């Protein structure tokens, strides 16, 4: 049985992969952090986006690098094989993010499968400028 600290570190590694992919503008970097059946929900410029995480991957690739983006893990809640992470993001830039950089709040649900933590769902709130 893994310890809380080991699980916590593995969960943050999945979130780190997400951040790296977002900042590099490359979904290939973040994809290993997501379960293949993961889902995606949130409002972007007033339009509901809901469905497969492929929408997120397409957006990240289309947005390109977002090197100025700053993010901080606001909370992590772990209950054995499930976890919820809240990520706050500022100054998200790039081709699709708009100007000035956007502010987002992300909620990730993760599940532990065969000892590995993967993101099963991402919901977000895109804050108005």
C-alpha positions as CSV (number, residue, x, y, z in Angstrom):
1,X,0.0,0.0,0.0
2,X,1.4,3.4,-1.0
3,X,1.7,6.2,1.5
4,X,-0.3,9.4,1.3
5,X,2.9,11.3,0.4
6,X,3.7,8.9,-2.5
7,X,0.2,9.2,-3.8
8,X,0.3,13.0,-3.4
9,X,3.6,13.2,-5.3
10,X,2.3,11.0,-8.1
11,X,-0.9,13.1,-8.4
12,X,1.2,16.3,-8.6
13,X,3.3,14.7,-11.4
14,X,0.2,14.2,-13.5
15,X,-0.7,17.9,-13.0
16,X,2.9,18.8,-13.8
17,X,2.6,17.0,-17.1
18,X,-0.6,18.9,-17.9
19,X,1.2,22.2,-17.1
20,X,4.3,21.3,-19.1
21,X,2.1,20.5,-22.2
22,X,0.1,23.7,-21.8
23,X,3.2,25.9,-21.5
24,X,4.9,24.1,-24.5
25,X,1.7,24.2,-26.6
26,X,2.0,20.4,-27.1
27,X,-0.7,18.0,-26.1
28,X,1.7,15.1,-26.7
29,X,3.4,16.1,-23.4
30,X,0.2,16.1,-21.4
31,X,-1.6,13.1,-22.9
32,X,0.2,10.5,-20.7
33,X,-1.4,12.2,-17.6
34,X,-4.9,11.5,-18.9
35,X,-7.0,8.3,-19.1
36,X,-8.0,7.6,-22.8
37,X,-11.7,7.9,-21.8
38,X,-11.2,11.2,-19.9
39,X,-13.8,14.0,-20.3
40,X,-13.6,17.8,-20.5
41,X,-16.2,20.4,-19.4
42,X,-16.2,24.2,-19.1
43,X,-17.2,27.5,-20.6
44,X,-14.8,29.2,-23.1
45,X,-15.9,32.6,-24.3
46,X,-19.4,31.9,-23.2
47,X,-19.7,28.6,-25.1
48,X,-20.0,25.3,-23.3
49,X,-17.4,22.8,-24.2
50,X,-18.2,19.3,-23.2
51,X,-17.0,15.9,-24.3
52,X,-13.8,14.1,-24.9
53,X,-10.5,15.5,-23.7
54,X,-9.5,15.5,-27.3
55,X,-11.1,19.0,-27.4
56,X,-8.5,20.1,-24.8
57,X,-5.6,18.5,-26.8
58,X,-6.7,20.2,-30.0
59,X,-7.0,23.6,-28.2
60,X,-3.5,23.3,-26.6
61,X,-2.0,22.4,-30.0
62,X,-3.8,25.3,-31.7
63,X,-2.9,27.8,-29.0
64,X,0.8,27.1,-29.2
65,X,3.3,27.9,-26.5
66,X,2.0,29.7,-23.4
67,X,5.3,30.2,-21.6
68,X,4.1,33.2,-19.5
69,X,1.4,31.1,-17.9
70,X,1.7,30.8,-14.1
71,X,-0.1,28.1,-12.2
72,X,-0.5,27.1,-8.6
73,X,-2.1,24.0,-7.0
74,X,-4.7,25.4,-4.7
75,X,-5.8,22.1,-3.2
76,X,-5.4,18.3,-3.3
77,X,-7.9,16.0,-1.8
78,X,-7.1,12.2,-1.9
79,X,-9.5,9.4,-0.9
80,X,-7.8,6.1,-1.5
81,X,-8.2,5.6,-5.3
82,X,-9.7,9.0,-6.2
83,X,-8.5,12.5,-5.9
84,X,-9.5,16.1,-6.8
85,X,-7.0,18.8,-7.6
86,X,-7.8,22.5,-7.9
87,X,-5.4,24.4,-10.1
88,X,-5.4,28.2,-10.4
89,X,-3.8,29.6,-13.5
90,X,-2.9,33.2,-14.5
91,X,-1.7,34.9,-17.6
92,X,-2.5,32.0,-20.0
93,X,-1.3,33.4,-23.3
94,X,-1.0,32.0,-26.8
95,X,-2.9,32.3,-30.2
96,X,-6.3,31.3,-28.8
97,X,-6.1,32.5,-25.2
98,X,-6.8,36.2,-26.0
99,X,-5.1,39.3,-24.7
100,X,-4.4,40.0,-22.0
101,X,-3.6,36.5,-20.8
102,X,-6.5,34.6,-19.3
103,X,-7.2,33.5,-15.8
104,X,-8.6,30.0,-15.2
105,X,-9.7,27.8,-12.4
106,X,-9.3,24.0,-13.2
107,X,-10.7,21.1,-11.3
108,X,-9.2,17.7,-12.1
109,X,-10.6,14.4,-11.0
110,X,-8.0,11.6,-10.9
111,X,-8.2,7.9,-10.4
112,X,-5.6,5.4,-9.4
113,X,-5.5,2.4,-11.8
114,X,-3.0,-0.4,-11.4
115,X,-1.0,1.9,-9.0
116,X,-0.9,4.8,-11.4
117,X,-2.7,8.1,-11.1
118,X,-4.4,9.5,-14.2
119,X,-6.7,12.4,-14.9
120,X,-10.2,11.1,-15.6
121,X,-12.0,14.5,-15.8
122,X,-11.2,18.2,-16.2
123,X,-13.7,21.0,-15.5
124,X,-12.7,24.6,-15.8
125,X,-13.9,28.1,-15.3
126,X,-12.5,30.7,-17.7
127,X,-12.6,34.0,-15.8
128,X,-13.6,37.2,-17.7
129,X,-10.9,39.8,-18.1
